[in-house]
Amino acid sequence: MNALLSLILLPISLPVSLLLEQIYRLRRFFYRYHLCHFRATQFPLPLISVGNIALGGSGKTPLIIWLIKYLKGEREFSSIPLLIISRGYKGGMEKKGGIWSPSGPADFVLLPDPALVGDEPAMIARQILPGDVLVLGKNRVANLHQFLRGRCARIYAPRIHAPREYATRWIGLLDDAFQHLKIANDLNIVVIDALLPISKYRIFPRGYLREGLSALKYAQMVIFTRADLLERSELDRQKKFISTYMSPTTPIAEVKYSPQGLYNQFYEQVYGVETLSTMKREKKALRAIAMAATASASSTSFFKMLELLGIELLDKIRFADHYDFSGKIFKRIGSAKSGRQNFSQLIEYARQMDAFVIVTEKDIVKINKLIVDQRILFLGIEINFITGENEFREVLRNSIFNKMRQNEENLSPAPISNSNIAGVVANQ
């Protein structure tokens, strides 16, 4: 049926896709050669972009969290505060912009409202430390300028002042910024969902791409997520296919999502992976209704991960990405629809079935604002590299050090080496 519909719509979708591809190519060409006022703004701090070329989720936010943990765990970078620059999609600050930074003791930090900052920034906020900053808003160039000049509106933050001449004290992570050409990035990381078949590697509406694969030549690192869920032969075929569009020197890494256990709404682990495995062996599997507000491939991966942990899923409920859970929910058992339920009624039904409601970590930040119940759990995951981790770390470190060296040379004619850049920055 889908193939027939695609064939019928081909006379419309094909010219639209071709037109969009040429527009995207022309846009990058104009920015590259600074034509007609298309110029990227340079900022005096290392800027690392994490983006994708496909519509929907590809795993950008888990990778940003990995980057935060990596930078905080490395001696050279641990003392350098982070700027997380995000649009704050569908959050209250998306249009007017603002900043948020944690303040107070580590065990009591006031977290931002996802309705204000957006889903992904609210999830990222749990990972950053006092001194780190979320810079939010659609106009990222203006927001970053205003922050560095100390004029950005505050959502909740201590007094933070970041004059431009001291911008080398920061490392910036840009969320979903591969198509955001107004900022000159020092490192472009492109995330590709391995579950997206090659047949979908076409620009919308013919396929699932935001822009053509030719844009990959501007990436310095490509990472395939959910690589463990694909047959090795098919994954190798995808990598060979996209490598023809990339620079020959651009490394490709593979990562997987490893479940860490089930957590309650206070981020306390309720069931570890080993406990769930034991329950599965003893045929005492957890019963649950699983819900995910994300792209189709992401929700499929989420449900499969729960089943591999031995959880018996009474139902699988999908919502559009960024759904706020305040509306009605279809409660389904098998193929039978038994009416619309709000969240409270769904929890009551789960209680009757002696089951839990399990959601993603991205969704829990919104659900926490609506209802708190011991039957609501979320699946905690972490990124683990399958291949390419050492190459990724090297590309990342070189990018940061090169920008820091460039900034130091602009401030002083004295040469500076990789080994003492971090120390100079930390001691400023």
Steps between C-alpha positions, in 0.01 A plus 500: 500500500779743593691412182189563289436834669863605447469413132180704463657802672831472313415772241460743791759376751786460250515862378448633855790288630727603214414866554568480874832326442616776266388767749698335782808463279477863389462613861818320607683637192402857589616458860826337394597786269334783701265603220207742537554560874499125576775493762559273797581679827831407664508471879818489712429164664506138381158415352401137445185435299293182534245465223347267244376497141176307562160608624412400855727360768835341426652499848643852527405559865658178638818590311504851649463344845792267417705805399417681823608201710815453293607865526428508874702180548812609313769679699573749222137609470338430838554855632364669185127585523269397218254700293216288361345699214154376405195630322281369783248365251137557603612654829386840624850645450528391136392838363634750755814317615659470843747306712480244778774380730493270805562666833531375854628172648536203264233299683239777473483670164186671375440347156338696216145448380498315163206719396737795532830365367389205281520123541864436411648796697302389808654154462849644448459730803536201735852437370660843526669650806489842668688734269376327185229682306212419266465775237150471353308649212440487127746780414814324620743760366328787686452290815865398512614859435275628778618236744867571436426869558308424819167628367300180452169463682516250785252221563670382817871561544752657735671821391702384200717739303700385199685781324612416146869530585460213747293279272784245484384394846207321342437199276178519298278207398239583236192280496349413160719747312627328184258708290556811714760669278487842666753386760849387395549166676842353574375141485194362321381163631223339296287229660330242277243247618617160377136383489421749222517289180693619196171516307402796725822694429316757289391852582149547633232437371654210303698382801595590857795737447510869590764563235697297248781262586743736326492710821699223673819635344478780759498252792819424692347197676211266417344276765253218436264453797315176583765321295457182706140458376603454137661203328873557447471453123224762475686746725815462291291561188363825650846618604641427155208685340534822701882497488478593131353836607750567780857622516735196487657613828172521695481215754181298559408366844231258613313524831225314680263590780559293811215480754601593854175396671158637589480819706219676684405865460760600759774341284554219749566157354214260573604205285854442379583308183618196698182499709285507186704215350450293816126566494491392137680171574267429793197576279400792722522757223389857563173596333480844345333741261773669297460852362732705282460848350768486235573409140374161380842332478592629846180366658551161332851486644368599844234228502748239379745594774233451766406158358865392494514585871223243549217748563157381393341786307121506528489787252725728295379857460665744260459876491637767271836644600478769774148392606421665835283218649236745618239377249315174468678166459378196310500205738531185292538139599603295200304631205192602698449870569306548817455873507701811563668542835689782664825428680340448842258245359784323324690473829189360667468242224868404544436456872210265428722296267787498754714671237723805462496783248848525347608804297822645358729732695412784264129455577537475877601867529155599367303234687657612830316831459163325462489209741718310746428133560711204610384303196664745257853396408743598228774305325846644558746454213861586425696515177773242455736500204528185291769637267672834446517631858874573494471680166207703633687604814801604290290709260321662795815584693683635194206722413485652849876545532532655152236762581654573839841538339354737242339711774819511705703607196252782439547619857877449523779440247661237723454141371303255707492119489217248543633390836463839670194650330256354752720617788517854366125514455429350840727749674362814334 
